[in-house]
């Protein structure tokens, strides 16, 4: 049996992720037989948009890792933005000409809302990689192609940047196609991570690492644990509406008891010298009375907290690489670590999808959290292959 758009009783043959997409697509497209992806950007608008889009910085990576091999295999590669607009389409010449007849071209919108189920649209909607065979597309105009796509994210914020798609004949959905696309995306995200963040601020990296860093682009300074603790406390304070910390207050947060102001001032002098002597600080300095940062930093821990407050658990999980400054025993850091870890756990338990619960359980701190394991088992489909691994984690 084959799924037919106007016969919902046939949709059971589709994989769950595609069946859900067909249900959404049916609300968007009244006539899938004649639907065609709209071309939203003309040449001038497209050129201007491309020149400003952050993915332009990693085009050489996709050219090397995807486009060249795709062209040799008779396939094409499309890179789109977070709304599903295709910005760059390249590959086999004949396949490109055929794709244009179905409006699979730069400037066209391939979101679910615009053209129904397609690999780019489903990848952007679900936030994960997907493969769509020919007649699994909702709109008839896309039936001549099969495609594999996965989202690409901003490594500084976890937000969606766009989508990368491999399109063509059945080779586009072979077993190695999705890992190939995801490997190219991982390489591109790694490159983007050492480029300036969209905020233009220096990045303070403190989650899940014993080597905290401060830096912009490729200029990164590895911090001592004490200096990372001071910057963490001050950046968190600034981001949450504070006005800085007095010497005694900050010393107690670092050392756990009163009377360490002299030791604190010595560390402040050393940290201030470091900040003023490296381009990695991007001009950030320490101000006194009270102690505070002269300008904001892009702090990964604060970004996770902000994402959780906004309900964006996927973005928080993308950035959360582990506990805040895991090597620190400073009372102030321990308090922030517990707060961030608890906020993440509570958010995942309260509203997390099966995918988010399983991603959270990959963290070392959550590996044997039976409450989360039971919750994941409750929401996972009964035939999910992940269930056996979760059951094995539970204490006998």
C-alpha positions in Angstrom: 0.0 0.0 0.0 1.2 3.5 -0.8 0.3 6.7 1.2 -2.0 9.0 -0.7 -2.5 12.7 0.4 -6.3 12.7 0.1 -6.7 9.2 1.8 -5.6 9.5 5.4 -6.4 5.9 6.1 -3.3 5.0 3.9 -0.9 7.2 5.9 -0.2 4.4 8.4 2.4 3.0 6.1 4.6 6.0 6.6 7.3 6.2 9.3 5.9 8.1 12.4 8.0 11.2 11.8 6.7 11.5 8.2 3.1 10.6 9.1 3.1 13.5 11.6 4.5 15.7 8.9 1.7 14.6 6.5 -0.8 15.6 9.1 0.7 19.0 9.4 1.1 19.3 5.6 -2.6 18.6 5.1 -3.4 21.7 7.1 -1.1 23.8 4.9 -1.7 22.5 1.4 -5.3 22.2 0.0 -4.1 20.8 -3.3 -0.9 18.8 -3.1 -1.3 17.6 -6.7 -0.6 21.1 -8.0 1.5 22.7 -5.2 4.8 24.2 -6.1 7.4 25.7 -3.8 7.2 29.5 -4.0 10.3 31.4 -5.1 10.5 34.2 -2.6 13.8 35.9 -3.4 14.8 37.3 -6.8 18.4 37.4 -7.8 19.2 40.8 -6.2 17.5 40.0 -2.9 19.1 36.5 -2.9 22.6 37.9 -3.5 22.1 40.5 -0.7 20.7 37.9 1.8 23.5 35.4 1.0 26.2 38.0 1.7 24.9 38.6 5.2 24.0 35.0 6.1 26.5 33.3 8.6 26.5 30.1 6.6 28.4 31.8 3.8 31.5 31.5 6.1 31.4 27.6 5.9 30.5 27.1 2.2 34.1 25.9 1.4 33.6 23.1 4.0 30.4 21.9 2.3 32.0 22.2 -1.1 34.8 20.0 0.0 32.9 17.4 2.0 29.6 17.2 0.2 29.2 19.0 -3.1 32.1 17.5 -5.0 31.1 13.9 -4.1 27.4 14.7 -4.7 28.1 16.0 -8.2 30.1 12.8 -9.0 27.2 10.7 -7.9 24.6 12.7 -9.9 23.2 14.4 -6.8 22.8 18.0 -5.6 23.4 19.7 -2.3 21.1 22.5 -1.0 21.8 24.8 1.9 18.9 26.7 3.3 18.1 29.2 6.1 16.2 28.5 9.3 12.8 29.2 7.5 13.5 26.8 4.7 14.6 29.2 2.0 17.2 27.6 -0.2 20.2 29.9 -0.5 22.8 27.7 -2.3 22.0 24.7 -4.6 24.9 23.0 -6.3 26.0 19.6 -7.7 25.3 17.6 -10.8 24.4 19.8 -13.8 21.6 17.6 -15.2 20.1 17.1 -11.7 20.1 20.8 -11.1 18.2 21.5 -14.4 15.7 18.8 -13.4 15.3 20.2 -9.9 14.5 23.7 -11.2 11.4 22.3 -12.9 10.1 21.5 -9.4 11.3 24.9 -8.0 14.1 23.3 -6.1 16.4 26.3 -6.6 18.0 29.2 -4.8 15.4 31.6 -3.4 12.6 29.0 -3.2 10.9 28.2 0.1 10.9 24.5 1.1 9.3 24.7 4.6 6.4 22.4 5.5 4.0 25.3 5.4 5.0 26.1 1.8 5.3 22.8 0.2 4.5 20.1 2.7 6.7 17.1 3.6 10.2 17.3 2.3 13.5 16.6 4.0 14.5 20.2 4.5 11.0 21.1 5.9 10.8 18.1 8.3 14.4 18.6 9.5 13.7 22.2 10.4 10.4 21.3 12.1 11.7 18.4 14.1 15.3 19.6 14.7 16.9 16.4 13.6 18.0 14.5 10.5 15.5 12.8 8.2 15.2 10.9 4.9 12.3 11.2 2.5 11.9 8.9 -0.4 10.1 9.9 -3.6 6.4 9.4 -3.0 6.8 10.1 0.8 6.8 13.8 -0.2 3.3 15.3 0.3 3.3 17.4 -2.8 3.4 15.6 -6.2 5.9 18.1 -7.6 8.6 16.6 -5.3 8.0 12.9 -6.1 10.8 12.7 -8.7 13.4 13.1 -5.9 14.5 11.5 -2.7 16.3 13.6 -0.2 18.3 13.5 3.1 18.5 16.6 5.3 19.6 17.7 8.8 19.6 21.1 10.6 22.7 23.1 11.3 22.9 25.2 14.5 24.7 28.2 15.8 27.3 26.7 18.1 27.4 29.8 20.2 23.7 29.9 21.0 22.2 26.6 19.9 19.7 28.4 17.7 18.9 27.1 14.2 20.9 28.6 11.4 19.5 26.5 8.6 19.4 23.1 6.9 21.7 21.0 4.7 20.1 18.7 2.1 21.2 16.0 -0.3 18.8 15.5 -3.1 18.5 13.2 -6.2 17.8 9.6 -7.0 17.8 6.8 -4.4 21.5 7.3 -3.7 20.5 10.4 -1.8 18.8 8.3 0.8 21.3 5.4 1.1 22.3 4.2 4.5 25.5 6.4 4.5 23.8 9.6 3.3 22.6 10.9 6.6 25.9 10.2 8.4 27.7 12.0 5.6 25.5 15.1 5.8 25.7 15.1 9.6 29.5 14.8 9.4 29.7 17.8 7.1 27.4 19.8 9.4 29.6 18.9 12.4 32.7 20.1 10.6 30.9 23.4 9.7 29.7 23.9 13.2 33.2 23.3 14.6 34.4 26.0 12.2 31.6 28.4 13.2 32.5 27.9 16.8 35.9 29.5 16.3 34.4 32.4 14.4 33.0 35.4 16.1 29.5 34.8 17.6 26.6 36.8 16.2 26.7 38.9 19.3 30.3 40.0 18.6 31.0 39.4 22.3 33.9 37.4 23.7 32.8 33.9 24.6 33.2 32.5 28.2 33.2 28.7 28.0 32.7 27.1 31.4 30.3 24.1 30.9 31.6 20.5 31.2 35.3 21.5 30.8 38.4 21.5 33.0 39.9 24.1 30.6 37.6 27.1 30.8 38.3 29.7 28.1 37.6 33.3 27.1 38.0 34.4 23.6 36.8 35.7 20.2 37.1 33.8 16.9 40.4 31.9 16.9 41.9 34.0 19.7 41.1 32.0 22.9 42.8 32.3 26.3 42.7 29.3 28.7 41.8 30.6 32.1 43.0 29.4 35.5 40.1 27.9 37.6 40.1 30.9 40.0 40.0 33.4 37.1 37.2 31.4 35.5 35.3 31.4 38.8 35.6 35.2 39.1 34.4 35.8 35.5 31.6 33.3 35.9 30.3 35.0 39.1 30.5 38.5 37.6 29.0 37.6 34.2 26.1 35.7 35.8 25.5 38.6 38.1 25.4 41.1 35.2 23.1 38.8 33.1 20.6 38.4 35.9 20.3 42.1 36.7 22.9 42.5 39.4 25.1 45.5 39.9 28.3 43.7 40.9 29.8 42.3 44.1 31.5 44.0 47.0 35.0 42.6 47.9 33.8 40.8 51.0 30.8 39.3 49.2 32.8 38.1 46.3 35.6 36.7 48.5 33.0 34.7 50.5 31.6 33.3 47.3 35.0 32.2 46.2 36.7 31.0 49.5 33.6 30.1 51.6 34.4 32.3 54.6 35.1 35.9 55.5 38.5 37.5 55.7 39.9 36.6 52.3 39.7 40.1 50.7 43.5 40.4 50.4 43.7 37.1 48.5 40.8 38.2 46.3 42.4 41.5 45.4 45.6 39.7 44.4 43.6 37.5 42.1 41.8 40.5 40.7 45.1 42.2 39.9 46.3 39.1 38.0 43.0 38.7 36.1 42.9 42.4 35.2 46.5 42.1 33.9 45.5 39.1 31.8 42.4 40.8 30.3 44.3 43.9 29.4 47.2 41.9 27.9 45.2 39.6 25.5 43.1 40.3 22.4 41.0 37.3 23.5 39.2 39.6 26.0 37.9 41.9 23.2 38.3 44.8 25.6 36.5 43.4 28.6 38.0 44.7 31.8 37.2 44.5 35.6 35.8 47.5 37.4 35.8 48.0 41.1 33.6 49.2 43.9 31.7 47.0 43.4 33.6 44.4 41.3 31.9 44.0 37.9 32.6 43.5 34.2 33.1 46.6 32.1 31.1 45.0 29.2 29.1 41.9 28.6 30.5 38.5 27.6 28.7 35.6 25.9 28.7 33.1 28.7 27.6 29.6 27.8 26.0 28.9 31.2 23.9 32.1 31.0 22.9 31.2 27.4 21.6 27.8 28.6 19.7 29.5 31.5 18.2 32.0 29.0 17.1 29.2 26.7 15.5 27.3 29.5 13.6 30.3 30.7 12.3 30.8 27.1 11.3 27.1 26.9 13.8 26.2 24.3 15.0 22.9 25.7 16.6 21.8 22.5 18.9 24.9 22.3 19.8 24.4 26.0 20.8 20.8 25.4 22.8 21.8 22.4 25.0 24.2 24.5 25.0 22.3 27.8 28.2 20.3 27.6 28.1 19.3 31.3 28.2 20.8 34.7 29.4 24.4 35.3 33.1 24.5 36.1 33.2 20.8 37.3 36.6 21.3 38.9 35.4 24.1 41.2 34.6 23.9 44.9 33.9 27.6 45.4 30.6 28.0 47.2 29.3 30.6 44.8 30.0 28.3 41.8 28.5 25.3 43.6 25.3 27.3 44.1 25.1 28.3 40.4 26.0 24.8 39.3 23.2 23.3 41.3 20.7 25.9 40.1 21.5 25.5 36.4 21.6 21.7 36.6 18.3 21.6 38.5 16.6 24.0 36.1 17.6 21.9 33.2 16.5 18.7 34.8 13.1 20.1 35.9 12.5 21.6 32.4 13.3 18.3 30.7 11.1 16.3 33.2 8.2 18.7 32.9 8.0 19.2 29.2 10.7 17.3 27.4 10.0 15.2 24.3 11.2 11.7 24.1 14.2 12.9 22.0 15.1 15.6 24.6 14.8 13.1 27.5 17.1 10.7 25.7 19.6 13.5 24.9 19.5 14.6 28.6 20.3 11.0 29.7 23.5 11.1 27.7 24.9 13.6 30.1 27.2 12.0 32.8 25.2 13.7 35.6 22.0 12.1 34.3 23.2 8.7 33.3 21.5 6.9 36.3 18.7 9.3 37.1 15.9 6.8 37.5 13.2 9.4 37.5 14.2 10.7 34.1 14.7 7.1 32.9 11.2 6.1 33.9 9.8 9.3 32.3 11.6 8.5 29.0 10.3 4.9 29.1 6.8 6.3 29.6 6.9 8.6 26.5 9.0 6.5 24.2 7.0 4.4 21.6 6.7 0.8 22.7 8.8 -0.4 19.7 11.6 2.1 20.2 15.0 0.4 20.1 16.1 2.9 22.9 14.0 1.2 25.5 16.3 -1.8 26.1 19.3 0.5 26.8 17.3 2.6 29.3 16.0 -0.5 31.1 19.5 -1.8 31.4 20.5 1.4 33.2 18.1 0.9 36.0 19.4 -0.4 39.3 18.5 -4.0 40.0 
